[in-house]
Amino acid sequence: MDHFLYRGGALHAEDVPVAEIAASVGTPFYLYSAATLERHYRVFTEALSPLPHLVCFAIKALSNTAVLKLLGDLGAGMDVVSEGEYLRARAAGVPGERIVFSGVGKTRGEMRTALEGGIRQFNVESEPELLALSEVASAMGVTAPITVRVNPDVDAKTHAKIATGKKENKFGIPITRASEVYAQAARLPGIEVVGIDVHIGSQITDLDPYEQAFLRVADLTRQLRAEGHDIRRLDLGGGLGIPYTRGNEAPPLPAEYGAVIKRTVGDLGCEVEIEPGRLIAGNAGLLVSSVIYVKSGEERDFLILDAAMNDLVRPSMYDAHHDIVPVVEPEAGVEMLPYDVVGPVCETGDTFARARPLPPLAAGDLVAFRSAGAYGAVMASEYNSRPLVPEVLVKGDHAAVIRARPSYIEMLNRDVIPDWL
C-alpha cells in the first residue's frame, strides 16, 4: 500500500498534487510519502510482536537524513554499512545503541568512529575483521559487542547480484566454521559476543529460503549456547521483496514473514533484529520526470524523458521493472501505445522500458516511476555531468525539499585545477 493516488484526475502524494511539486522543484525529482514510510515500519513492528525486537532500517536503501529522522523518531534502529551511513544515522538523532554496523569491509577508522559514538553491535563478516576490531577496541580501552555473520548456503531465489547467502557469495563465515570462529572471538580482548547474524539476499519473494536459514540459525544458537556462549540476540537480516508491478501476485506480507520468525526462532528467548530497507522505502517513493520529446523511429516510438540512468540505475543494472504512470490520469478506455521509455544519457543502456503500453503522451507531460523509493536516489550519480536529483518529502498537505538539486556552479566548484596547469 502507498499514498500516491489519483484525485480529480491528478496524481497526488498524500494531499499534495504531484504537478504542483514539479512546477516548484523542476524535474526530475524523487518524492517520498511520510505516511507510507511510517505505515511500512509499523507493519514490521506489529509482525514481530510480542517477541522482544528491534526493526533496523537498512540505510543503504534510502539514506536521506530527514527520512532517517522520521523513522528514528518512531523508534526504528538503523543498519549501516559505512562510516558515512553511521554519521547520517547519528545526525538524524538515532542513538548508538540502536545502530548495527554491517558490511564486509569495515576499516579500522570506521570501527573507531562507531566505538567512540556508540554502537549496538558490529556484525562481523570475517576473521581478519574480528582481529582488527579486537585490536581497535583494546587500544581504545573499550569492548565491542559483536555478532558473527554466518553464511547458511541457502539460495534466496532472487537476482544473482543481490543474493548474499550462498557459499560462493562474499558475505559472512561458512556456518560450518561458526563454532571455531565463535571460540576465537571469546578468547580475544575487547570483544563481547552477543549473538548471531544472517542475511541471505534482497527482493526475496518466497518465504521458504528464510525458513531454511532461520532453522539453521536456531540449531547454531543451541550449539553455541552448549559451548558456553551467551547468545541473546539474533540479527536475521532483511530482504523481503515488494511488488514492482501492480496487479501481479504480491510477495509475502510482513505478518507472514514474522510468523516464520516466531515459528523457527521464537522459542529461543532471544531478542530479534531485522534489517528491512526495500519494503519500508520502495513503495514510499516516486521518481517524477518530464517528457522532452516523443520520437518516431522506424520500428518503434521513443518516449525521451529528462530522467536518465544516472538518476535511476536499477533498470540498467538489474533489468528491473518499474511501473510508469502519467501524472494526469488517462481517460477511461484510452488506447494504449507501446513506447520505448528512455533517457538522454549517451548509452543504449539508458533505457527504462521497452514497448511499454502507455496512454498517448506529448512533450512537457509528467510521468512517475512507481516503487522508486529504495535504491533510487542512493545509487544516483552525476554521470554526463548531470546534477543529482533533488528529493522531496510529503506529509499530509506539507511538502519540503530534503535535498536540493545542486547548481552547475556548485558542481564545477568541487573540481580543483592545480596551480601548475
N, C-alpha and C positions, 0 to 999 in steps of 0.2 A: 504493500500500500504506500502511496505517496500523496502529496498535497499539491500536485500540478494538474489542474483540471480546467476544462473549457467552461467559461461562464459568459453567456450572452455572445457566443461566437468568438471569444478571445481567450487564449491560454493564460491562466493565472498561476502564480506561485503564491499559495495560500490566498491572501486577499489583495495581492498586488498584480496588476496586468503586466505580463512579461514585456509587451511592446513599450510600456512606459519606461521600464528599466533600460531597454535597448536604446530608446531615444536619449536617455540621460547619460548612459555609460559608453555607448557605442558597442559595436560588435567586432569580433566575437567576445563572449564573456561566459564565465561559469556562474551558475545560480544555484544556491542551496536553500533548502527549506528547513528551518529550525524545528518545526513540528514533526517532520518526518524523521530527522535525526533523533529527536527525543523519543519518539514512539519506538523506533527500532532498538534503541538502547534499553528501553523499559521491557520490551518483549523478551530480551535475553535475561534480564534480572529475574523476571517472573518465571522463565523457563527453568532456572536453576533453584528456585525456592522449593523447599526450605533448607537446602544444603548451604553451609557456610561457603560464600563465593565472592569473587571479585571479577567483574567484567572489565577487561583492559582493552581499550580501543587501540587497534593497530594503526599507529600514526602514519605508517608508510602509505596507507590508503588515501588519506586526506590530512595534510599537516598544517592547515591554516590555524593560527593561534586562536582566532575567535571561535572556530569550531571546537577546538580542544577545550577552551574555557566553557563553552556551552555544555559539553559532555562532562567535563570535570566537575562543574557545579552540580550536576545530577548525582555525583558520586562515582563516576567512572574512573578506573585506573587507566594507565597508558602503557602500551607495549612499544618500546623504542628499539631502533636498530643502529643508531648512530649518536654521536655527541650532539649534533645539531638537533635531532629529534628530542633528545633528553632536555636540551635547553629550551626548546619550544614548549615542552610539557611543563617545565618549571615556570616559564614566562606566563603560561596560561593559568598559573596558580595551583597546579596539581602537586601535592606534597610528594617527597621522595618515597615515602612508604607505600605509595600507590603506583609506582613506576617499576616495570620489569624491563631488563635490558637483554634483548635477544641479538642474534646476528653472528655470523661465522668468523668475522674478522675484527673483533674488538681490539683496539690498540691500548697500550698502557696509559696513554693520555686520556682516552675515553674512560678507562676504569677509574683513574684518579678523579676526574670530574664527577662521576656518579657517586663515588665514595665520599667525596667532600660535600656534595649537595644532598645526599641521602638517596637510598635505593632500596626497593623491596627485595629484589634478588637479581642476580645475574643468571641467565640461562646459558650455562657453559656448553660449548659445542665441540671442544677438542681437548686432548691432554695438554698440548702446548699452551692453550689459552688458560687452562686450570693452573698451570705452573706460573704463568705470567701474573695472573690475578693474585695468587698467593704471595708472590714477591712484592707486588704493589701494595697490597693490603698490609703486609707485615712491615714494610718500610714506613707506612703511614701510622702504624700502631692501631689499626682497626681490624675488624672482622668483616669479611664479605660473605653475605648469605648467598647460597647457590642452589640451583637445581642443575642436573646434568640432562642435556637434551639427548634422548635416545632415539635411534632410528629403527623403527619396528619392522622395516622391509614390508610395508603394506602399500599396494597400488591404490591410489586415491581415485583412479579412473577419471583424471582431469587432463588438461593440456600439458604436454611434456615440459613446457617451460615453467610451469607453476606447480609441478609435482615435487614434493620435498621429503617424502617418507619411504622411498625405495633405496635399496642398498647402494645403487650406483649414484645417488644424489650426494651433493657435497655437505649435507646437513647432518649434524649430530654424530653420536657414537653408536656403533652397532649394538643393538640391545643384548646381543650375546656376550659382549665385553663389559656390560654395565657393572657387574659385581666387582671386577678388579679396578675399574675406574673410581667407583664409589669408595672402595677401600683406600685407594691412593688419596682421594680428597679428604678422607677422615684423618689421614696422617699429616696433612700439610698445615703449616701455620697460617693464620689469617683467613681460614676457610671454615664456614659453617654450612653443613649440608642441611637443607630444609625440605627438599622434595625432588620430584621428577618432572621433566618437561618432555612433551612430544608435540610434533606438528607435522602433518602428512601432506599438506598442499592447500591449494586455493581453488575457488569456484567448484567445490565438491557438491554434487547433486544426488549422491547416493549415501545413505547412512551406514551401509554395510562396512565400508572401509574404516569408518570411525569405530564401529563396534569391535572390529578385529584389533585395531590399535589399542583401544582402551582396555580390552580384556588382557592384552599383553602387558600393559602398564599395571593393571591390577595384580597380575601374577608377580611382576617385578617388585611391586610395593611389598607384598607379603615376603618375598625372598629377602629383600634388603632389610626389612624390619627384623627378620630372623637372624640376619648377620650383624645386627646391632645398630643400624642406622635409624635415626628419628625422622621418618618420612611422614610429614604432616601437611604437605601441600602438593597438589597435582596441577601442573600447568598443562592443559590439554590443547592449547593452540587455538586456531581459528579455522577459516577456510570455507565455511558454509556458503553455498552458492546463492545467487539471486537470479530472478527471471529477467533476461535481457530482451526477450521477445514476448510481447503481450499476446495472450491467447494460447500460448503453448503451455504444456504441463509445468506447473510450478515446482521448484525444488522443495525439499523438506522444510517444514517450519521450525523456528527455534524451539517451540514446545516439543516437537518430535526429537530434535537433537538433544534437548535437555533430558528427555525420557531415556535416551541411550546412555547418557552420562550417569543418571541415577541407577540404571539397571546394571551397569558394568563396574562402577567405582563408588557408588553411593553408600556402600556398607563399610567403607574403609575408615571412616571418621576423619577424612582429610578435607581441608579447605580446597575448593576447586577454583582455578583461574581459567578463563578462556580469553582469546585474543581476536574477537571479530573485528574486521575492518570493512570489507566489501559489503556485508549485509547491513551494516549500520549506515554507511555513507553512499553506497552505489545508487540506489533509487532515490536518494535525497538530493540528487544534483542533476542539472541540465547543462549542456553546452549550447548556447544560443548563437546563431550565426545568420548572416545575411547572404542572399543570392547576389553574386556580382554579375554573372552572365548565364544565359541559357544558350548553349552552343549545340547546333545540329551537326552531327557527324554523319559519315557515310552509312554507318550501320547502327548508330545509337545516338541518343541525345545526352548531353552532359549538363549537369547542374553544377556550376562552378561557384563555390562558396568562399567567404572570406576567412573561414576557419580552415586549418590545414593539419597535416600530420604532426607538426611540431606542437600543436595545441591539444590534440587528442591522438595519441600514437597507438592505442590499442588495436584498431583495425589493421594498421600496417604491421605491427609487431606480432599479434596473435591471431590475425584473421577474425577478429572479434566483431560481433554484430551489435549494433545499437539501433533501436527504433528511431526513426527520424519523422518528426511531425511538423506540420505548418503551425505557426503561432496563431494565424487566423483559421478558425475551424472551417473545414471544407463543407460545402453544402451536401446534404444527403443525396446519394445516388450519383455524385460526380464521377466522371470517368477517370480512372487512374492511368497514369502514363509511366512507362519504365524509364528511369533516369540512372545514369552512372553519376553518383554523387562524389565530387572530387574537390580538392583544394587547390590553391595557387602555387604551391611549392613545386620546384623543378625536379620532381621524382614521379615516376609512374606509380610508385608505391603510395603516393599521396591520394589514395582512393578510399573513401568511406564505405561505399556500397556500389554494387553493380546491378543494373536492371531492377532498381528498387521501385516498386509501384508507389507513386505519389500523385496527388492532385496537380493539375497544371499550375506551374509557378513561373514568376517573372522576376526580372532584376529588381532588387530592393525588398523582396519578400523575406520574411523572417522564418527560420526553421529552428527546431530544437532537437538536439540529440538527447534521448532519454537514458536514464541509468548511467550517467556520466560522472557521478559524484566521487567514485572511487577510481584511483589510478588514472585520473584525468589531469587535473592541474598539477599534481605532484610529479608527473612524468613529462610535463611540458618543457620546451626548450626555446631558445632564440634562433633556431636554425633559419637560414636565409635572412638573418638579422631582422627577424620579426619580433616585436615586443611580446613579453609574456602576457598571457591572457589575464585580465582582471577577474576578481572573484567578488560575488555579491551574496549576502546572507539576508534572507527574508524571515521575519517573524510576525505573523498576523498581517497588519497593514503597514508594517515598517520594513524598509529596505535600506541596507547600508553596504557601501563598498568596503570589503575587508582586505582586499589587496588591490592597489591601484595599478593601472596599466602604465609601465614606465614610458617616458618620452624618448624619442630618438636621441636627444641630447644626453639624457641620463644613461642610455646605453653606450653612447660613444665615449662619454667621460669615464667609463670604467676601464677603457683601454689607456695604456700609458706608452707614449713614444719616447724612447730613451734619448738622452741628450746627444749621443753620438750619431744619430740618424739625421 
